[in-house]
Amino acid sequence: MLFNLFLVDVIKEIDSTKMGITLGNKVITIISYADDIILFTKHIEHMNYIVRQLEEKCRKINMTVNCKKSKVIRIGKTINPIEEHNSFNLDQVLVCKYLGVVVEKKTSVYFTDFSQNCLKKCKMYRGSIITKSKDSYDPPMVARELWNKVALASILYGAEVIPIRPLEIKKMTSEAAKIGKYILQLPQSTSNVTVSLLAGIEQIEYTYYKKVLTYQNRLIDMDNEELTKQIYNYVMNSDENFGYKRLITSIQKTLNQDDLTTWYVNRINHQKQINHKSCWMLPEKQHPGLDNQLLISDHSELSKIYTEFMTVNAGLGNRAPITGYRQHKDCQLCIKRSIKKKLNEIHILFECHQLINVQRNYKTYDFKQKHNHLSSEEIYKKYWTDTQDTEELKQRIENAQSIRTIYLQVLKRIHNRS
């Protein structure tokens, strides 16, 4: 604020020259944020004049322009280098950064470069967060907080007004899902929607759209005398197809008159239905954020096993087989008896007659008998969801893990004999 008070008269005098660029009915010659200043001119001669004026006026208040840190960037067609000479020997560059936002000479690839940089940061943060959280006292919480409160702010910096391409958004959502799968200790083959349902890691579209729409509301609420508001009005009302205007139109079309939260919750629950095989036991999304969590989610080995069985992703059948074991679509114990039965978690816990003694030993047979009026799927779901007693649930997890381990050990012996 103090710096602005010193500089405000200089800014006004430079602006009064009207040698800048035209935007609607407005001529913009200078913008500033404290000592970060950009001068806009249409011609090199005007630039030389404006820089000289800036230097002279700053000298009167005991300030100097640092020419070593100042750069020139030309937007548009390149002209004869002789005509490009500036009297202050400022370096001419293709790319510069203003308040952390990259400004590029090649406007045709500007959005592409921005999108790719967002994706690059996304990958960097994902790897760094997973590494750092492993050494923490609570890996799921630390990973979730670092991603939601640190990484996303950096990754999407500038995205309020600079569109990100759909291709990069899709890839960034996959990177976010990797964080969630790490939190849940699930293999990467798990459906991405599982992360949004259980881990508190939202799909990038939601965070991105929220950022864009929040900033748009700020612009709408601004006074019409504000330069930013005037630029917003010019862009949105212009016949020219500005990138920002396309972005807002695209989001509005996607939301289809729903508010953002309603659209997103419906989207996640629709994806849950599409991925029925892995998500049929999981609770529906109610609102963005960590609205659902499994009863045991402490990043322990027991928690990992529990999540695998809850998402029907325990390394059986065709889904993410356990390393070191062959992949089979059908139960190999049943095949040995010339019976064809699909291999999955429900089968080995409650249906496989070749494991009936094991099921008796580990209580799943008794559980099935107690609820024999239900289908196998309903029994499986009840086994994992009808108790809030943590100790009882832990016992069920250990029993299920024992049955799975015995099946895999028998399977390995069968393969070794063959």
BAMAR-953826 format. One line per field, with one value per residue (C-alpha): x, y, z negated; residue in three letters. Coordinates in nm, 2 decimals. Example, Ala and Ser with C-alpha at 12.3 -4.5 7.8 and 13.67 -1.06 7.14 Angstrom:
x c(1.23:1.37);
y c(-0.45:-0.11);
z c(-0.78:-0.71);
residu c(ALA:SER);
END
This chain:
x c(0.00:0.28:0.46:0.13:0.09:0.43:0.38:0.01:0.09:0.35:0.10:-0.16:0.08:0.20:-0.16:-0.26:-0.02:-0.27:0.00:-0.11:-0.33:-0.70:-0.95:-1.31:-1.33:-1.04:-0.67:-0.44:-0.08:0.03:-0.08:0.10:0.10:0.34:0.67:0.57:0.49:0.39:0.39:0.18:0.26:0.18:0.52:0.88:0.91:0.62:0.79:1.11:0.92:0.72:1.02:1.20:0.90:0.88:1.25:1.23:0.92:1.05:1.38:1.18:1.07:1.41:1.33:1.50:1.39:1.60:1.67:1.86:1.54:1.31:1.22:1.04:0.80:0.64:0.29:0.21:0.41:0.79:0.92:1.26:1.51:1.65:1.31:1.30:1.58:1.50:1.71:1.75:1.90:1.63:1.64:1.36:1.21:0.95:0.81:0.78:0.60:0.38:0.27:0.33:0.13:0.32:0.27:0.38:0.45:0.29:-0.07:-0.17:0.00:-0.05:-0.34:-0.16:0.15:-0.04:-0.24:0.08:0.25:-0.06:-0.02:0.35:0.30:0.02:0.26:0.54:0.31:0.16:0.50:0.63:0.32:0.32:0.69:0.65:0.33:0.49:0.71:0.43:0.23:-0.10:-0.02:-0.39:-0.46:-0.13:-0.16:-0.51:-0.44:-0.13:-0.31:-0.63:-0.47:-0.13:-0.10:-0.43:-0.37:-0.04:-0.14:-0.45:-0.29:-0.40:-0.67:-0.94:-0.90:-0.67:-0.86:-0.71:-0.76:-1.00:-0.71:-0.50:-0.79:-0.85:-0.49:-0.48:-0.79:-0.59:-0.30:-0.54:-0.69:-0.34:-0.32:-0.66:-0.56:-0.25:-0.47:-0.70:-0.40:-0.58:-0.41:-0.40:-0.65:-0.92:-1.19:-1.11:-1.46:-1.37:-1.13:-1.40:-1.64:-1.40:-1.07:-1.18:-0.99:-1.22:-1.20:-1.01:-1.31:-1.49:-1.20:-1.12:-1.48:-1.53:-1.22:-1.34:-1.69:-1.59:-1.36:-1.63:-1.87:-1.61:-1.58:-1.96:-1.98:-1.71:-1.79:-1.81:-1.54:-1.29:-1.06:-1.09:-1.47:-1.45:-1.22:-1.46:-1.75:-1.56:-1.45:-1.80:-1.99:-1.74:-1.81:-1.45:-1.43:-1.20:-1.07:-1.21:-1.55:-1.54:-1.44:-1.74:-1.98:-1.84:-1.88:-2.24:-2.32:-2.17:-2.36:-2.69:-2.84:-2.75:-2.54:-2.19:-2.23:-2.55:-2.39:-2.08:-2.26:-2.49:-2.18:-2.00:-2.30:-2.36:-2.00:-2.06:-2.35:-2.14:-1.86:-2.10:-1.86:-1.62:-1.86:-2.18:-2.11:-1.99:-2.21:-2.34:-2.18:-2.37:-2.15:-1.79:-1.52:-1.46:-1.83:-1.79:-1.51:-1.48:-1.50:-1.13:-0.92:-0.59:-0.35:-0.27:-0.25:-0.59:-0.73:-0.58:-0.74:-1.08:-1.08:-0.99:-1.28:-1.52:-1.43:-1.43:-1.07:-0.90:-0.68:-0.92:-1.06:-0.96:-0.93:-0.58:-0.44:-0.20:0.17:0.32:-0.01:-0.16:-0.47:-0.78:-1.14:-1.28:-1.22:-0.94:-1.05:-1.39:-1.23:-1.04:-1.39:-1.51:-1.73:-1.71:-1.76:-1.66:-1.38:-1.44:-1.45:-1.81:-1.73:-1.43:-1.60:-1.94:-2.00:-1.70:-1.78:-1.41:-1.34:-1.63:-1.42:-1.21:-1.53:-1.65:-1.32:-1.33:-1.70:-1.82:-2.02:-2.21:-2.28:-2.42:-2.64:-2.77:-2.88:-2.95:-3.27:-3.05:-2.87:-2.49:-2.44:-2.66:-2.49:-2.15:-2.26:-2.42:-2.10:-1.90:-2.16:-2.40:-2.17:-2.03:-1.83:-1.46:-1.34:-1.60:-1.52:-1.15:-1.22:-1.42:-1.14:-0.88:-1.12:-1.17:-0.79:-0.72:-0.96:-0.81:-0.45:-0.55:-0.71:-0.40:-0.16:-0.37:-0.37:0.01:0.05:-0.18:0.03:0.36:0.23:0.13);
y c(0.00:0.24:0.17:0.23:0.56:0.67:0.54:0.63:0.97:0.81:0.56:0.83:1.04:0.74:0.63:0.98:0.95:0.71:0.54:0.19:-0.08:-0.04:-0.27:-0.17:0.20:0.18:0.26:0.07:0.20:0.07:-0.18:-0.23:-0.44:-0.26:-0.25:-0.51:-0.30:-0.37:-0.10:-0.15:0.02:-0.04:0.09:0.07:0.45:0.48:0.22:0.42:0.73:0.57:0.39:0.73:0.90:0.62:0.65:1.03:1.03:0.76:0.95:1.24:1.01:0.85:0.53:0.38:0.14:-0.18:-0.23:-0.56:-0.71:-0.56:-0.74:-0.67:-0.91:-0.85:-1.00:-1.04:-1.03:-0.99:-0.68:-0.57:-0.62:-0.27:-0.12:-0.33:-0.13:0.00:0.28:0.11:-0.22:-0.43:-0.80:-0.91:-1.25:-1.49:-1.57:-1.37:-1.41:-1.15:-1.22:-1.59:-1.61:-1.69:-1.46:-1.59:-1.45:-1.74:-1.68:-1.97:-2.22:-2.03:-2.24:-2.56:-2.46:-2.35:-2.68:-2.89:-2.69:-2.76:-3.13:-3.13:-2.97:-3.22:-3.51:-3.34:-3.28:-3.63:-3.80:-3.56:-3.59:-3.96:-3.97:-3.72:-3.86:-4.21:-4.07:-3.90:-4.01:-4.02:-4.09:-4.07:-3.74:-3.58:-3.68:-3.56:-3.22:-3.15:-3.23:-3.04:-2.73:-2.70:-2.88:-2.78:-2.41:-2.42:-2.65:-2.44:-2.09:-1.87:-2.12:-1.88:-1.70:-1.93:-2.24:-2.58:-2.82:-3.13:-3.37:-3.23:-3.22:-3.59:-3.67:-3.45:-3.63:-3.96:-3.81:-3.70:-4.05:-4.19:-3.99:-4.13:-4.49:-4.44:-4.32:-4.62:-4.86:-4.98:-5.09:-4.84:-5.06:-4.95:-4.73:-4.36:-4.29:-4.50:-4.22:-3.95:-4.18:-4.27:-4.08:-3.71:-3.65:-3.49:-3.50:-3.21:-3.09:-3.00:-2.80:-2.63:-2.53:-2.41:-2.19:-2.04:-1.98:-1.83:-1.58:-1.50:-1.42:-1.18:-1.01:-0.98:-0.82:-0.56:-0.19:-0.10:0.16:-0.12:-0.19:-0.56:-0.54:-0.34:-0.60:-0.88:-0.70:-0.64:-1.00:-1.15:-0.91:-0.90:-1.08:-1.21:-1.57:-1.52:-1.82:-1.71:-1.66:-2.01:-2.15:-1.99:-2.10:-2.45:-2.48:-2.34:-2.59:-2.88:-2.78:-2.76:-2.51:-2.72:-2.56:-2.69:-2.91:-3.08:-3.14:-3.29:-3.52:-3.65:-3.71:-3.91:-4.12:-4.18:-4.30:-4.52:-4.69:-4.74:-4.90:-5.13:-5.42:-5.23:-4.97:-5.15:-5.17:-4.82:-4.53:-4.27:-3.93:-3.67:-3.36:-3.27:-3.35:-3.64:-3.72:-4.10:-4.30:-4.67:-4.78:-4.87:-4.63:-4.60:-4.71:-5.03:-5.37:-5.46:-5.14:-5.23:-5.58:-5.43:-5.18:-5.45:-5.66:-5.36:-5.26:-5.63:-5.59:-5.85:-5.99:-6.26:-6.32:-6.08:-5.77:-5.67:-6.02:-6.04:-6.03:-6.38:-6.56:-6.64:-6.47:-6.69:-6.61:-6.93:-7.09:-7.34:-7.56:-7.60:-7.66:-7.96:-8.11:-8.03:-7.75:-7.41:-7.13:-6.76:-6.67:-6.37:-6.26:-6.38:-6.72:-6.80:-6.66:-6.81:-7.03:-7.25:-7.61:-7.70:-7.45:-7.54:-7.66:-7.35:-7.14:-7.32:-7.26:-6.89:-6.83:-6.73:-7.06:-6.99:-6.63:-6.76:-7.02:-6.74:-6.54:-6.81:-6.64:-6.38:-6.40:-6.45:-6.08:-5.96:-6.19:-6.06:-5.70:-5.77:-5.93:-5.61:-5.35:-5.47:-5.39:-5.07:-5.26:-5.21:-5.52:-5.74:-5.60:-5.66:-6.03:-6.05:-5.90:-6.14:-6.43:-6.32:-6.27:-6.62:-6.78:-6.58:-6.68:-7.05:-7.04:-6.87:-7.12:-7.42:-7.25:-7.22:-7.59:-7.69:-7.49:-7.63:-7.98:-7.90);
z c(0.00:-0.09:0.24:0.43:0.27:0.39:0.74:0.80:0.96:1.19:1.30:1.37:1.58:1.79:1.84:1.96:2.26:2.42:2.62:2.52:2.67:2.74:2.56:2.64:2.56:2.32:2.40:2.16:2.14:1.80:1.53:1.20:0.89:0.65:0.83:1.09:1.39:1.75:2.02:2.34:2.66:3.03:3.16:3.06:3.07:2.82:2.60:2.59:2.50:2.23:2.07:2.07:1.91:1.65:1.56:1.53:1.31:1.09:1.04:0.89:0.61:0.56:0.75:1.05:1.32:1.32:1.69:1.62:1.49:1.75:2.07:2.40:2.55:2.89:2.95:3.31:3.64:3.63:3.82:3.94:3.66:3.73:3.64:3.32:3.16:2.81:2.67:2.33:2.47:2.30:2.38:2.62:2.51:2.64:2.29:1.97:1.64:1.47:1.11:1.17:1.49:1.81:2.10:2.44:2.78:2.96:2.89:3.11:2.87:2.55:2.41:2.51:2.32:2.02:2.01:2.04:1.76:1.54:1.61:1.55:1.21:1.14:1.19:0.99:0.69:0.70:0.67:0.41:0.19:0.19:0.10:-0.18:-0.33:-0.37:-0.64:-0.83:-1.13:-0.93:-0.55:-0.42:-0.60:-0.51:-0.15:-0.12:-0.29:-0.09:0.24:0.16:-0.01:0.14:0.47:0.63:0.56:0.74:1.02:1.11:1.06:1.34:1.45:1.35:1.68:1.89:2.03:1.98:2.26:2.21:2.28:2.00:1.76:1.82:1.76:1.45:1.31:1.35:1.16:0.88:0.88:0.81:0.49:0.39:0.47:0.26:-0.03:0.01:0.08:0.40:0.72:1.01:1.21:0.96:1.12:1.06:0.93:0.61:0.51:0.52:0.33:0.04:0.04:0.04:0.36:0.62:0.99:1.14:1.33:1.01:0.86:1.19:1.26:0.90:0.94:1.27:1.16:0.82:1.00:1.25:0.97:0.82:1.16:1.20:0.85:0.93:0.99:1.36:1.31:1.23:1.53:1.47:1.49:1.81:1.96:1.85:2.01:2.33:2.36:2.28:2.51:2.80:3.13:3.11:2.99:2.69:2.51:2.17:2.33:2.48:2.14:1.96:2.23:2.22:1.84:1.86:2.13:1.92:1.61:1.81:1.56:1.25:0.98:0.97:0.66:0.79:1.13:0.97:0.72:0.99:1.22:0.95:0.87:1.24:1.27:0.97:1.15:1.46:1.25:1.07:1.04:0.81:0.66:0.58:0.21:0.17:0.04:0.28:0.30:0.10:0.14:0.25:-0.01:-0.24:-0.29:-0.30:-0.47:-0.54:-0.91:-0.91:-0.71:-0.90:-0.62:-0.80:-0.63:-0.78:-0.63:-0.29:-0.29:-0.40:-0.12:0.14:0.03:0.01:0.37:0.49:0.58:0.37:0.65:0.76:1.11:1.39:1.17:1.06:0.98:0.70:0.80:0.82:0.89:1.23:1.35:1.38:1.47:1.32:0.98:1.03:0.74:0.90:1.24:1.08:1.00:1.36:1.23:1.39:1.15:1.18:0.95:0.73:0.37:0.32:0.45:0.23:-0.09:-0.05:0.25:0.33:0.21:0.23:-0.05:-0.27:-0.56:-0.54:-0.54:-0.85:-1.03:-0.95:-1.02:-0.67:-0.64:-0.96:-0.84:-0.52:-0.70:-0.92:-0.62:-0.37:-0.26:-0.09:0.24:0.24:0.33:0.05:-0.20:-0.09:-0.13:-0.47:-0.58:-0.52:-0.61:-0.88:-1.17:-1.32:-1.58:-1.48:-1.67:-1.50:-1.16:-1.22:-1.29:-0.97:-0.77:-0.92:-0.84:-0.48:-0.44:-0.58:-0.33:-0.04:-0.15:-0.17:0.17:0.33:0.15:0.29:0.63:0.62:0.53:0.82:1.06:0.93:0.98:1.34);
residu c(MET:LEU:PHE:ASN:LEU:PHE:LEU:VAL:ASP:VAL:ILE:LYS:GLU:ILE:ASP:SER:THR:LYS:MET:GLY:ILE:THR:LEU:GLY:ASN:LYS:VAL:ILE:THR:ILE:ILE:SER:TYR:ALA:ASP:ASP:ILE:ILE:LEU:PHE:THR:LYS:HIS:ILE:GLU:HIS:MET:ASN:TYR:ILE:VAL:ARG:GLN:LEU:GLU:GLU:LYS:CYS:ARG:LYS:ILE:ASN:MET:THR:VAL:ASN:CYS:LYS:LYS:SER:LYS:VAL:ILE:ARG:ILE:GLY:LYS:THR:ILE:ASN:PRO:ILE:GLU:GLU:HIS:ASN:SER:PHE:ASN:LEU:ASP:GLN:VAL:LEU:VAL:CYS:LYS:TYR:LEU:GLY:VAL:VAL:VAL:GLU:LYS:LYS:THR:SER:VAL:TYR:PHE:THR:ASP:PHE:SER:GLN:ASN:CYS:LEU:LYS:LYS:CYS:LYS:MET:TYR:ARG:GLY:SER:ILE:ILE:THR:LYS:SER:LYS:ASP:SER:TYR:ASP:PRO:PRO:MET:VAL:ALA:ARG:GLU:LEU:TRP:ASN:LYS:VAL:ALA:LEU:ALA:SER:ILE:LEU:TYR:GLY:ALA:GLU:VAL:ILE:PRO:ILE:ARG:PRO:LEU:GLU:ILE:LYS:LYS:MET:THR:SER:GLU:ALA:ALA:LYS:ILE:GLY:LYS:TYR:ILE:LEU:GLN:LEU:PRO:GLN:SER:THR:SER:ASN:VAL:THR:VAL:SER:LEU:LEU:ALA:GLY:ILE:GLU:GLN:ILE:GLU:TYR:THR:TYR:TYR:LYS:LYS:VAL:LEU:THR:TYR:GLN:ASN:ARG:LEU:ILE:ASP:MET:ASP:ASN:GLU:GLU:LEU:THR:LYS:GLN:ILE:TYR:ASN:TYR:VAL:MET:ASN:SER:ASP:GLU:ASN:PHE:GLY:TYR:LYS:ARG:LEU:ILE:THR:SER:ILE:GLN:LYS:THR:LEU:ASN:GLN:ASP:ASP:LEU:THR:THR:TRP:TYR:VAL:ASN:ARG:ILE:ASN:HIS:GLN:LYS:GLN:ILE:ASN:HIS:LYS:SER:CYS:TRP:MET:LEU:PRO:GLU:LYS:GLN:HIS:PRO:GLY:LEU:ASP:ASN:GLN:LEU:LEU:ILE:SER:ASP:HIS:SER:GLU:LEU:SER:LYS:ILE:TYR:THR:GLU:PHE:MET:THR:VAL:ASN:ALA:GLY:LEU:GLY:ASN:ARG:ALA:PRO:ILE:THR:GLY:TYR:ARG:GLN:HIS:LYS:ASP:CYS:GLN:LEU:CYS:ILE:LYS:ARG:SER:ILE:LYS:LYS:LYS:LEU:ASN:GLU:ILE:HIS:ILE:LEU:PHE:GLU:CYS:HIS:GLN:LEU:ILE:ASN:VAL:GLN:ARG:ASN:TYR:LYS:THR:TYR:ASP:PHE:LYS:GLN:LYS:HIS:ASN:HIS:LEU:SER:SER:GLU:GLU:ILE:TYR:LYS:LYS:TYR:TRP:THR:ASP:THR:GLN:ASP:THR:GLU:GLU:LEU:LYS:GLN:ARG:ILE:GLU:ASN:ALA:GLN:SER:ILE:ARG:THR:ILE:TYR:LEU:GLN:VAL:LEU:LYS:ARG:ILE:HIS:ASN:ARG:SER);
END
